[in-house]
Amino acid sequence: MSLSHITRILDQIVRIVAMIGCTAIIVLVIVTVYDVLTRYFGVPKVFGLNSTQLQESQYWAHATLFAFVMAWAYTKQTHVRIDLVRDLFGRRAKYVIEMVCILIFLMPFATISGVYSWQYAVRSFASGEVSASTIGLTNLWLLKSTLVVMFAMLTLAGISHFLKCVDGLLGNHDDDPTAVSNAIGGGH
């Protein structure tokens, strides 16, 4: 029995979150253009915004984009690999290497970081944390919560990737080069 149905669902969840995060690039562009227009061309600031808030919102949009998209990039095998040694091994060994690395490195990192990020965001919310700047943005917990989303999605992506490797070891990818590439990455 193939695990591809489960991995498709997990990857779809990660993809949906990433697409939501991609809207942050639109916000980033709009806020950056607006900030430039208000600074250099005299366009008035609306809604009581100031330059500090505009600059901080650019930072927030960039951080949100990265946090929401990182796990999706992992599912697409776009992460950095150092394959000098791994490429010497056969396909089955690559599946095992991927699985061991997910279990030893990725999952503990994502889990521990997720727990600490949750505590970090909760403390920020409970204390009513605001920007260090007296005229900056409020509700800093919203920004810190993006870390929780990032590590939760990374955990889902790690589980999906692990299951893809299990499927590969069971021989369910033997006739599908795309599935092999999705599980253990492609060539150079």
N, C-alpha and C positions, 0 to 999 in steps of 0.2 A: 504494500500500500504506500503510495506516494504522500509526502508531507507538503506537497506544493500548494494544496488548498489553504492550509494554515499559513504558509509563508506569504501567499498572495494577500491574505487578509491583513496580516501584520504589516506587510509592505504598503498596503493601501492606507492603513491608518497613519503610518509615518508620512506617506505622500500627501495626504489631506492636510496634516499639520504643516508640512513644508509649504504647500500652496497657500495656506493661510499666512504663513510667515513671509511668503513672497510679496504679499501686499505691503509689507514694510518698506520694500524698495521704492514703491510708488510714493509712500509717505515721505521717505528720505529725500527723494528727488524734489517733491513739491515744497517741503520745508526748506531745503537748501536753496532752491531758486527764490522762494519768498524771502528768506533771510538776506540773500544777496540784493534783491530788489529793495528791501527796506533800508539796508545799510548804504548802498551806493547810488540809488536812484530816487530816494526820498519817498518811496511808497509808504503810506502810513501803516503802522502795525494795528491789527484789529484784535478784538476779544481780550484786550488788556495784556497781550503778550509783550515780552521784552526780548532783547537779543540773547540774554542768558538762557531763557526758556526755549527759544528757538534752537540754540546750539545744543542744549541738553536733549531736546527732542530728536535732533539728528543722531546723537549718540544712542538714544533709546531705540530708534528705528534700526540703526545698524546692528545693535546687540540683539534685538528681536529677530532680525533676519538671520543672523548667524545661528542663534540658538534653535530656531525652528527648522532650519534647513540642514543642519549638520548630520543628523541621523539619516535623512534621505540620501545625502551624498554618500554615506557609508553603504547604504543598500545598493547604490549604483557603482560600487567599487572605485570611487574617485578619490579615496584616501591615499595617502602616501604609503608606498610599499618599498621595502628594501629586499629585493628578490634575488640578490646575488647567490645566496646559498639555497633558498627554497626552490629556485628554478632547476636545481640539480636533481630534485626528487621527482618521482612519478606522481601521477594524479591522486592515487589513494593516499600517499604520504602527505600530499598538499592538503587534502581534506582533513587528515588527522592534525596536521600542524595548525590549520585554521581553528579547528575545534578546541584544541588545547589552549591556544592563545586567547580565544574568546572566554574560555572558562577561567583561565589564570589571570588574564589582564583586563579584558574589556568589561566583563560582568562585575567583578569586584569594584573596579574603578567607577563604573556607572552607578552601581548601587550605593557605595559609600558617598560618592559625590552628590547623588540625588538626596540622600538622607540629610547631609550637611546643608545642601541648598534649600531644602524644605525648612529646616530650622532657621536658616539665615533669612528667608522670606517671612516666616512667621514672626521672628523677632522684630523685623522691620515693620511689619503690619502692627504688631502690638505696641510698639513704641511710637507709632505715627511718624516714622522717619521721613525726613524731607531732604532736599538737596543741601549740600554744604554751603551753597551760595544762598544768601538771604532772599534773593529774588529769583531763585531757581524753581524747579518743578517740585511738586509734592507727591505723596504716595509712592515713594521709592520702592515699596514692596512689589509693585507691579513689575518693575524692571527685574528685580531679584527673582520673581516667580518664573521668569523666562528660563532661568537656569534649571528649575524643577522640570519644566516641560522638556528642555534639551536632554537631560539625563534620563527621563522617562522614555522618550522616543529612542534614545541611544540603546536603552535596555531592550525595547521591542525590536529594534533593528538587529541587535546582537542575538536575540533568540531566533529571529527569522534566519539570520545567516548561519547559525549553528544547525538549525533544522535543514537548511539547504545542503550543508555538508553531510549530515546524516543521510539525507536522500542520495547524495552522490556516492557515499560509501555503500549504500544498498544497491547501487547500480541503476538508479532511476534517472540518471542524467546521461547515461552512456550514448544515447542517440541524439542528444540535444546540446550542441556546442554553446548555445546561449546560456543554458542552465548551468553548464560547467563554468563558464566565464562569470556568471552571477555568483557562483559559490566560491570559487577560488581565484577569481581575477583572470584577466587575460594576459597576453604577452606584453612585450614592451611597446 
